[in-house]
Amino acid sequence: MVGSIKSGTPQSGATRRAAVGLILGAPLLGACAGVNNPFGSGGEPQGAAGPQQQPLSVGTGQVKVGLILPLSGAGNAGVVAQSMRNGAEMALSEFQNPNLQLLIKDDGGTAQGAQQAVQQALDEGAEVILGPLFSSAVPAAAQLTRARGIPMIAFSTDSSVAGRGVYLLSFLPESDVTRIVDYARGIGKRSFAAMVPQNAYGNVVEAAFKQEVARKGGRLVVFERYGTDRAMAVRNVAQALGSVDALFLADDGDAVVAVANALTAAGANLRRVQLLGTGLWDSPRVFASATMHGGLYAAPDPSGFRAFSGRYSAKYGQQPVRTATLAYDAVALVAALARTQGGQRFSADVLTNPSGFAGIDGLFRFRPDGTNQRGLAVMRVAAGGGQPVAGSPKSFGA
């Protein structure tokens, strides 16, 4: 079992230690829209890439780490990538004397670009690959890393691209669903209704929700999917709400408010049930809706991102994108492992330590199948924003 690992003290007078401060060993203690996806519930942006930028390396350490991002990607992909690159470089600067060299590669937002970028990083001696960001780019890049026996820590929110040697450090919807259902059962909610959109995000949360309700001994009274026309789904759920304790709504800010308003218009009294949601609810539109007030959703404890955002803004003069913490945590993690784990630093046994790691957004751990589990808080919707009602766990238990 891996023991406690100190990541070092941040430089430049920072008071907060590097994000991944500990590998949580057994003697000490028993990770698509909104907060989950900067591109909205429709998934990840696609499109033709611009010209790839010149390769760049940062740091002079002996352990080489490839960082693959769509720096010249279409749409807002380039903006997200630049913010994540800043987060990665910030981790490197805050980690005391890291023995790392970041090999930053632009994949242009395409599968072919990711394959080329990963090939370059491997040829230059990368021992681990961080990225790509888009799910479409992960399988092609993984062919190369698996052939070399090199692990990949990607940032996609699509759990289907995880697998042997490919770990996802992202906000996966499954963790949100597990946390909010467990909390709801813990406060006595037994019977559930649910509405989810007919898209890829809805597919994921449907499977996770049905599995978790059954696992926790709950009863699923009605489950509806909806597309652009949600009238029938709204009617069916509104009619069933008299026999349920909780209503799960999984969509982004604008859509979930519209669904709640439609249910109210159909005669549903949403004050008589507990509204439940995912990290997609972390939205000004939700907080501004009186209908949604009192609803509960799972999300990372916001205090970590607030602290990170303050340091990032002071350094770069602008606000980070939400996923910038993923790049920060990835670099801080590999720096900590490089310092403490010797030749086994990026082995599967080390990366899948069941006690997990402590990052900016709370605890996370990689599962052997490449997906992750995060220790999330439970937040209540209020006019001023999300209010914590249950903190993130301090350990993953036995």
N, C-alpha and C positions, 0 to 999 in steps of 0.2 A: 504494500500500500504506500502510495506517495504521501509524504508528510507535508508539513507547512512550508510554503515557499514565499519568501519576501521578495517583492519585485524591485525594491529600491526606492529611494526618495526622489521625488521630482526635482529637477533643477530649476534655475531661474527664480528661486524664492517661492515656488508654488507650495501650498500647504497640503495639497492632497497627494497621496501616493499614486503611483501609476495604477491604471484601472484594474488590471488583474493582479491584485496584491497577494492572493493566496491560491494555492491548490489546497482544497479543503480535505485533509486526511481524516481517517476514521477517528483518531484520538481527539481531534478538535471538534468535528461536526459530524453527525450521523450519516437559458437562454433560447396582406396584400393592399390595404389602403390605410389612410390616416397614419397612426403611429406605426402600423405594420408595413406600410408600403407607400413610399413617397410619390408614387405614380397614380394612386387611386385604385379603386377596386377592380378596374379593368385589367390589372396586371402590369407588366413591364412594358415600357415603350419600345417600339420597333422602328426600323427605318434605315435608309441608306446611311452609311457612315461617311464622315468627312475624311480628309487626309489624316493619316496617323501622325502623331507627334513624335519628335525625336525621343529615343529612350533616355531614361534618367536614372541615376543611382543616388541614394541618399544614405549617408553613414559610411563608416570605414571598418565595421566589424568583420569578423571572419565568417560568420554565419550568414549566408546569402538567402534572402527571402524575396520571391517574386510577388509583386502586387499588380494585379491585372484589373484595369478599370476602363470604361468606355469614355475616355477623356475627350474624344472627338465625335462621340455618338450624336445622333440626331435628337432634335427636340430638347427636352430638359435633361436628357441623360448626361450630357456633358457637364451641366451645372451640378448635378448630383455627384458625378464622378470627381469633380474638382474639390467639392466639399469633403468627400471621403478621403481623397488624397491628402488634404490638409489635416484631417483627423489622424491619419496614419503618421504623417510627419510630426504632428504634435505629440503623439505617444512616444515617438523616438526621442524627441527633445526632452520630454518629462521623465523618461526612464533613465536612472542614473547609470552612466557608462554602459549603454547596451552594446553587446557584442554582435550587432546586426549591420547588414548592408541591405537596404531596400532596393530592389531592381524594379522600378516602376515602368510598366508597359501599357500602352494604349491599344485596346482591342477594337476600337471603333464601334463597339456595340453589336458586333456580328460574331457568329460562330467561327467563321473562317479567320477573322481577326484575332479571336481568342486563341485559336489553335496556334497561329503564328506567334502571338505574344508569349504563350506558355512555352513553346519550343525555344524561343530566344532565351527566356529566363532559365530553362533547364540547361541549355547549352552553356550558359554563363555560370552554372554551378548552384542554382537555387535548390535548397533542401526542403522547402515547403512553398506551396503556392497559395496566396491569398486572393480570392476572386475566382472566376469572374462574377459580375453582378447579375447578369440576365440568365434565366433558366435555359434559354435556347443555346447559350454558349457553353454551358457546363459539360454536357456529354462529350462534345468534340474535344474539349480541352482535357477531360478526364482520361480519354484514351491514351494521351501522351504521359500523364502523370502516373497512371497505373502501370504502364509499360516500364517506367523507371523506378517504380516502388516509392514514389514521392507523394505525400499526402497533399490534398487540396482542401482548403477551408474557404468555401464559396459563400456569396452573400445573397443568393437567390432565395425567394420565399416559396418556391415550388418544391415541396418535399419529395416529389417523384424523381428528382434528379440526384437525390442523395444516394449513397451506397458505399460499397467497399472502398475505403480510402478517400471518399468524398464527403466532407462534413459541411453542414450548413450552419453558419453563424448569422442568423437572421431572425426576424420576428415571425415565427410560424403561427398561423391561425390555430393550430391544434392546441398549443399551450394556452391560448386565451380561453378556448372552449373548456378545456379541462379545469382550469382555475375557477371560472365563473360557475360552472355546474357544481363543482365540489363545494364552493362557498354557499351556493343556494341550498344545497342539501343540508349543509351544516347549520343553516338558520331555519330549517324546518320546511323548506319547499319540497313538495312531493310530486306534484303533477305539473306537467309542462306543455306549453304550446310553443310553436316556433314558426317563423317565416324567414326564408333565406332567398336571395336572388338566384336566378337561373344563369349562373356563370361559373367560371373555374373556382372562384372563391367560395361560392355557394356549395359547390360539390365537396370541397374540403371540409367546410364547417358542418355540412349535413352528416357526413360520415363520422366526424369526431363527436358531434352532439349526440347522435343516436347511440353511439358506443358508450359515451360517458354517462348518459342518463341511465342506460341499462346497467352499467357497471356499478353505479351508486345506488341501485335499487329504486330509481324513480319511475314514474309512469308518463309516457308520452301520449297525450290525448289527441293532439292534432299537429300535423307537420305539413306546411305548404311551401311550394316554390312559386316564384312569380317572375314574369318578364316585364315587358313594357306595359302590358295590360295586367294589372294586379287585382281587378275587381272581384273575381271569383275567390281568389286566395284570401282577400280581406274579408269577404262575407263569411267564408267558412271559419276563419279564425275568430271573428267577432261573435259568431253564434256559439262557439265552444268555450269562450273565456269564462263563463259562469262556473265551469267545473275544473278550472286550473288554478294553481298558485302562482305560476310564473310564466312570463312570455319572453322568449328569446328572439331578438331581432338582430340579424347580422348583415349590416350593410354600411356604406360610408355615410358621412354626416348628412348631406342633403337628402339622400334616398331614405335613410332610416327615419328622419323627421317626417318626410312625406308619407311613409307607411303608417307611422303612428297617428298622423292627422287623419289619414283615410280610415283607420280603424275607429277613431273617435267619431268621425262623420257617419260611420256605419252603425253607430249605437253602442260601441264598446266603451266600458268604463275602465280606463287603464289605471285608475287609482286603486282599483280593487285587486290588481295583480302586481307582482314584482317584475318590472322590466329588467331584462338581462341582455348584455351585449358584449362585444369584443373591443379590442383596441381601436377599431375603426371609429368608435364613438368619441375618441379624443379629438374633438372638432368644435370650433366656435359655433358652428351652426347647431350642434346638439345642445351646447350649453345655453344658447339663446332661446331654446324651445321650452316653454313652460310645460308642455306635454311630456317632455322627457325627464323633467326634474325628478330626482329620487331614483332614477334608473341606476343599475349597477353594471359596471363593466370591468374586465380584466386588462391590465396594462402594466408596463414597467413603472416602478416608483418614480414619479417625476423629479424628485430631488436630485437624482444622479445626473439627469440630462440638464437640469438648470445649472448645476455647478460646472458641468462640461461646457455648456453654452456660454457661460460668463468668461471662462478662460479662452475659449475659441474666439469670441468676439473681441476680447482684448488683444489677441494675437493677430487676427486677420481683418478686423474692422467690419465684420458682417456676421450675421447669424448662420449657424451650420444647418444643413439639412438634417432631418431626423436620423437618417442612417449613417451619419458621420461617426456616431459612436461605435458602429460595428467595425469600421476600419481601425479606429483607435484601440478597441478591445482586442482585435486580431493581432495587431502589432505588439501590444503590451503582453499578450499571452505568449507569443513566440519568443519575445525577449526574456520573459520569466523562465520559460522552459529551456531556452538556450543557456541561461545562467546556471540552472540548477540540475538539469537532468542528463547531462553528459551526452554520450553517444545515443542514448535512447530518447532524446528530447522530443522527437516528433513521431514516436512509435504509436501504434494503435492503442497499446495498453496505457500510455501516458495521456493521450488525447481523450480517451474514453473513461478516465478516472471517474467512478460513479459519484464521488463526493463533489466533483465539479469545480468551477472557477468563479471568482468574484469579479464582476465587471462593472462598468458604469451603470448599466441598466439592471443590476442585481445579479443573482446567481444564474449560472447557465452550465449545462453539461451536454456533451455530445453523446448520443446513443451509438451503439455498435452499428446500427443501420445508417448512420450518417446524419439523421435528423437531430434536433436538439430539444432539450427541455429547459424552460426558464422559470425562475422563481418570481412570480408576478404579484403585484398588489391588486387589491380590489378598490375601485374608485366609485364614488357616487356623483351623478350629474347634478350640478348646481349652477346658478346663474353666473358665478364668477369663475367657473371651471371645474375640473375634477377635484373632489375632496376624498382623501384616503379614508377608507373605513376598515380596511384590513391590510396590514403591511406585507411586504414581500417576505417570504420565509428566510430564515437564517441558515437553513440546511435543507438537503433533500431527504433527510430522514435516514433510516437504516438502509 
